Amino acid sequence: MSEEIRPVPTEADWDAIGRYLAGESDASEAAVVEAWLAAHPEDAALVSLVNTRASRFDQVADDAANLVIDTEAALRTVRGRLADEAPARPTLRVEQGGAPRPASAPASVRSAPSRRWRTMGVAIAAGLMAVVAISQFRARGEAPREYQTAVGQRDSVRLPDGSTVVLAPGSRLVLASAYGKDSRDVTLEGAAFFEVVHDSTRPFTVHAGGADIRDIGTAFSVKTGIDGAVSVAVTHGIVSVGNTASVAPVELHAGDRGVLAAGQLAVARGVVTAEDVAWTHGQLAYRDAPLSEVRADLKRWYGVDLQITDSALAARTLTASFKGDSVAQVVRLIALALGADAVQRGDSVLLQPQGMTPPSTP
């Protein structure tokens, strides 16, 4: 995978500098921050001050096990303070028959910039110190971290080690309390796509349903089904899939799919395509997909419970794709593709063979 090329900033990006100080920047972002600091000694001096203050804060953080600080709120406060404290910029005025000229700034504004910029520097230092301190505090694994999406909502998450996760709608990801110390364990409910920064000294493991998926330097998606099945599709690198109860770990390489269900692992080699991760771009794409997978996706994306009571119909597979369709359109297309009828009652949709009389409503 090619490394992302970041544009050269025209002003200090304190969010990026905060991530850099916390050790959460990737190589590309770190290089940009280092180049900026090398070219701007005033900012570099401020960062040095922040590091010193943060190390002192770190000495007392062990006594603050119940400390809760909203880092994003802290950054918003700093940005607001920057806006309030920044010197007023001169406006332009056009004199009749002449070129635009800067309007004169009031005397109070002209005399205040140095004091205000010192105040702004303190505000930046305070905000950055909060970012660094809380990042260090969290890195010690004092409490689990949790990410959750609502029905129909996707989210992109950057983990402390630089790994990234695209979380599908209606899904939940929990980082173990000791994440990043000796191992990197996460628990997934729903579906997610992982791009993992490999670290052989701290293995990355996803616990999903009854499966344990261990990274060996890779990108892969994991989906849990309503029936308890766990599907793993590898797009890059290698993962190991198994569980501690009955299934010995099996390596999946790029292009392989593994489905763990009812204590058995079924592996298909070289079958994974772009359709398997199309959901990360908002498209649901299926190729001979079991209806249990479709049911789980409809629940997460649309909040609809697809019920199939006919065993022959439930055993069929679906080949179709949807993007931006309403739930009514999706249900209708699924029914047409399967040669079935769909009966909707609120948030439930009953899929049944064509011509079958729907059961009476109690």
C-alpha positions in Angstrom: 0.0 0.0 0.0 1.5 3.3 -1.1 2.3 5.8 1.7 0.0 8.8 1.8 1.6 12.1 0.7 0.5 15.0 2.9 0.6 18.6 1.6 3.0 21.0 3.2 1.0 23.1 5.8 0.9 26.9 5.6 0.3 27.3 9.3 0.8 25.2 12.4 -1.5 22.2 12.7 -1.8 21.9 16.5 -4.0 18.8 16.2 -1.2 17.0 14.2 1.5 18.3 16.6 -0.6 16.9 19.5 -0.8 13.5 17.9 2.9 13.7 17.2 3.7 14.4 20.9 1.4 11.6 22.0 3.2 9.1 19.6 0.0 8.6 17.5 1.3 10.1 14.2 2.0 7.8 11.3 5.4 8.2 9.5 4.0 10.6 6.9 2.4 13.0 9.4 5.4 12.8 11.8 7.7 13.8 8.9 5.5 16.9 8.1 5.4 17.9 11.8 9.2 17.5 12.2 9.8 19.6 9.1 7.5 22.3 10.4 9.2 22.4 13.8 12.6 22.5 12.1 11.6 25.5 10.1 9.7 27.3 12.9 11.9 27.6 16.1 9.3 29.5 18.0 6.8 26.6 17.7 9.6 24.1 18.4 10.4 26.0 21.7 6.7 25.9 22.6 6.6 22.1 21.9 9.6 21.6 24.1 7.9 23.5 26.9 4.8 21.3 26.5 6.9 18.2 26.7 8.4 19.4 29.9 5.1 20.3 31.4 3.5 17.0 30.3 6.2 14.9 31.9 5.5 16.7 35.2 1.8 16.1 34.8 2.6 12.4 34.1 4.1 12.1 37.6 0.7 12.9 39.2 -1.5 11.1 36.7 -1.2 7.8 38.5 -3.1 9.4 41.4 -5.9 10.4 39.0 -7.5 7.0 38.1 -10.9 8.6 37.9 -9.8 11.6 35.9 -11.9 12.1 32.8 -10.9 14.8 30.3 -12.5 15.3 26.9 -9.6 15.9 24.6 -11.7 17.1 21.8 -13.4 19.6 24.1 -10.0 20.8 25.2 -8.9 21.4 21.7 -12.1 23.2 20.9 -11.5 25.5 23.9 -7.9 26.2 22.6 -9.2 27.0 19.1 -11.9 29.3 20.6 -9.3 31.0 22.7 -7.0 31.5 19.7 -9.9 33.1 17.8 -10.5 35.5 20.7 -6.9 36.3 21.4 -5.6 36.7 17.8 -4.7 40.3 16.8 -7.3 42.0 14.8 -6.5 42.0 11.1 -6.6 45.4 9.3 -9.5 45.8 6.9 -9.2 47.3 3.4 -10.7 50.6 2.5 -10.8 52.1 -1.0 -10.3 55.9 -1.2 -12.0 57.6 -4.1 -9.7 57.6 -7.1 -7.0 55.5 -5.4 -5.9 52.0 -4.7 -7.1 49.9 -1.7 -5.3 50.8 1.5 -5.3 49.1 4.9 -7.5 50.9 7.4 -5.7 52.1 10.4 -6.0 49.8 13.4 -7.2 51.4 16.7 -4.4 52.3 19.1 -5.6 49.7 21.6 -5.1 47.0 18.9 -1.8 48.3 17.8 -0.4 48.2 21.3 -1.6 44.8 22.3 -0.3 42.2 19.9 2.7 41.0 21.8 0.7 40.6 25.0 -2.1 38.8 23.2 0.2 36.5 21.4 1.9 35.5 24.6 -1.5 34.7 26.0 -2.3 32.7 22.9 1.0 30.8 23.3 -0.1 29.9 26.9 -3.5 28.7 25.6 -1.8 26.5 22.9 0.5 25.1 25.5 -2.3 24.3 27.9 -4.3 22.6 25.1 -1.4 20.6 23.9 -0.5 19.6 27.5 -4.0 18.2 27.9 -3.7 16.2 24.7 -0.3 14.8 25.6 -1.2 14.1 29.2 -4.4 12.3 28.5 -2.9 10.3 25.6 -0.2 9.2 28.0 -2.7 8.5 30.7 -4.9 6.4 28.4 -1.8 4.6 27.0 -1.3 3.1 30.5 -4.5 1.2 30.0 -6.4 2.5 33.0 -9.8 2.0 31.3 -11.2 0.3 28.2 -12.0 2.5 25.2 -15.1 2.0 23.2 -16.3 3.1 19.8 -19.9 2.6 18.7 -21.9 3.5 15.6 -25.7 4.0 15.3 -27.9 2.3 12.7 -26.9 3.6 9.2 -23.8 5.4 10.5 -20.2 4.5 9.6 -17.2 5.8 11.4 -13.4 5.9 10.9 -11.3 5.4 14.0 -7.6 5.8 14.4 -6.2 3.6 17.2 -3.4 4.7 19.5 -0.8 2.5 17.7 -1.7 4.1 14.3 -3.9 1.2 13.1 -7.1 2.3 11.5 -10.6 0.9 11.7 -13.7 1.6 9.6 -16.6 0.7 11.8 -19.8 -0.4 10.0 -23.2 0.9 11.1 -24.7 -0.6 14.2 -21.3 -1.9 15.4 -19.2 -1.6 18.6 -15.5 -1.9 19.1 -13.9 -2.1 22.6 -10.2 -1.9 23.3 -8.9 -4.0 26.1 -7.8 -2.2 29.2 -4.1 -3.1 28.6 -4.3 -2.3 24.9 -0.8 -1.4 23.6 1.2 -2.6 26.6 2.1 -6.2 25.7 -0.7 -6.9 23.3 -3.4 -5.2 21.3 -6.7 -6.9 21.9 -10.1 -5.6 20.6 -13.6 -7.0 20.8 -16.0 -6.4 17.9 -19.7 -6.6 17.7 -21.0 -6.0 14.2 -18.6 -5.4 11.3 -15.4 -3.5 10.7 -12.5 -3.2 8.3 -9.0 -3.1 9.9 -5.7 -1.8 8.6 -3.2 -2.9 11.2 0.3 -1.5 11.9 2.2 -4.7 12.4 4.2 -5.1 15.6 5.5 -8.6 16.3 6.1 -7.7 19.9 2.5 -6.6 20.5 0.2 -8.9 18.5 -3.1 -7.4 17.3 -6.1 -9.7 17.9 -9.8 -9.2 17.1 -12.3 -11.2 19.2 -15.6 -11.4 17.4 -18.3 -13.9 18.2 -16.5 -17.2 18.8 -13.5 -16.3 16.6 -10.1 -14.9 17.4 -8.5 -13.2 14.4 -4.8 -12.4 14.8 -3.0 -10.0 12.5 0.3 -11.0 10.9 0.6 -7.6 9.1 -2.5 -7.0 7.1 -5.8 -5.4 6.1 -9.0 -7.3 6.6 -12.7 -7.1 7.2 -14.7 -8.9 9.9 -18.5 -9.4 9.9 -20.5 -11.1 12.6 -23.8 -12.6 11.5 -27.2 -12.9 13.3 -26.7 -16.7 13.4 -23.4 -16.3 15.2 -21.2 -16.9 12.1 -18.0 -14.8 11.8 -16.7 -14.0 8.3 -13.2 -12.8 7.7 -12.1 -11.4 4.3 -8.4 -10.6 3.8 -7.4 -7.9 1.3 -3.7 -7.6 2.2 -1.2 -9.6 4.2 -2.0 -12.6 6.4 -4.3 -13.3 9.4 -4.7 -16.3 11.6 -8.3 -17.3 12.4 -9.5 -19.8 15.0 -10.7 -20.0 18.5 -9.6 -21.3 21.9 -12.4 -23.8 22.2 -12.3 -26.1 19.2 -10.8 -24.6 16.0 -7.0 -24.6 15.6 -5.7 -21.4 14.0 -5.6 -21.3 10.2 -3.7 -18.7 8.2 -5.6 -16.7 5.6 -3.7 -14.8 2.9 -4.7 -11.9 0.7 -7.8 -12.9 -1.2 -8.9 -15.6 1.2 -12.1 -15.8 3.1 -12.8 -17.8 6.3 -16.2 -18.3 7.8 -16.4 -19.7 11.4 -19.8 -21.1 12.2 -21.1 -23.9 14.5 -17.5 -24.7 15.6 -16.3 -25.2 12.1 -14.0 -23.1 9.9 -14.7 -23.0 6.2 -11.9 -21.5 4.1 -12.2 -20.3 0.5 -8.9 -19.3 -1.2 -8.5 -16.4 -3.6 -12.2 -15.4 -3.7 -12.1 -12.0 -2.0 -12.8 -9.1 -4.3 -13.5 -5.3 -3.9 -17.2 -6.2 -3.3 -16.2 -7.7 0.1 -15.2 -4.3 1.4 -17.5 -2.1 -0.7 -19.5 -1.4 2.4 -16.6 0.8 3.6 -17.7 3.2 0.8 -21.4 3.0 1.5 -22.3 0.2 -0.9 -23.7 -3.2 0.1 -22.5 -5.7 -2.5 -23.2 -9.4 -2.4 -22.0 -12.3 -4.5 -23.6 -15.6 -3.5 -23.9 -14.3 0.0 -25.8 -16.3 2.6 -29.0 -14.6 3.8 -27.8 -14.7 7.4 -25.2 -12.1 6.3 -27.8 -10.0 4.4 -30.1 -10.1 7.5 -27.3 -8.8 9.7 -26.4 -6.0 7.3 -30.0 -4.9 6.9 -30.3 -4.7 10.7 -27.1 -2.6 11.0 -27.7 -0.3 8.0 -31.5 0.1 8.0 -32.7 -1.1 11.4 -34.9 -3.7 9.7 -35.4 -7.2 11.0 -35.6 -9.6 8.0 -37.4 -12.7 9.0 -37.3 -15.9 6.9 -39.3 -18.8 8.2 -39.2 -21.0 5.1 -36.1 -23.3 5.4 -35.7 -23.7 1.6 -35.7 -19.9 1.1 -33.4 -19.3 4.1 -30.8 -21.7 2.5 -30.6 -19.6 -0.7 -27.9 -17.0 -1.5 -28.1 -13.5 -2.8 -26.1 -11.7 -5.6 -27.0 -8.0 -5.7 -25.7 -4.6 -4.8 -27.2 -1.5 -3.2 -26.0 2.1 -2.7 -28.2 4.9 -1.6 -31.4 2.9 -1.9 -34.3 3.3 0.5 -35.1 0.3 2.7 -38.3 -0.3 0.7 -36.3 -0.4 -2.5 -33.7 -2.8 -1.0 -36.4 -5.2 0.4 -38.2 -5.2 -3.0 -35.0 -5.9 -4.9 -34.0 -8.7 -2.6 -37.5 -10.3 -2.9 -37.3 -10.0 -6.7 -33.8 -11.6 -6.8 -34.9 -14.5 -4.7 -38.3 -14.9 -6.4 -40.0 -14.3 -3.0 -42.7 -12.0 -1.6 -41.9 -9.4 1.1 -44.5 -8.5 3.8 -43.5 -5.5 5.9 -44.8 -4.9 9.4 -43.2 -1.9 11.0 -39.4 -2.6 11.4 -39.9 -6.3 10.5 -40.0 -7.7 7.0 -41.2 -11.3 6.4 -39.6 -12.9 3.3 -41.6 -15.9 2.1 -42.1 -18.0 -1.1 -44.2 -16.3 -3.8 -47.9 -16.9 -3.5 -47.8 -18.0 0.1 -50.6 -16.6 2.2 -49.0 -14.4 4.9 -49.8 -15.5 8.4 -52.5 -13.6 10.2 -51.6 -10.8 12.5 -52.5 -11.6 16.1 
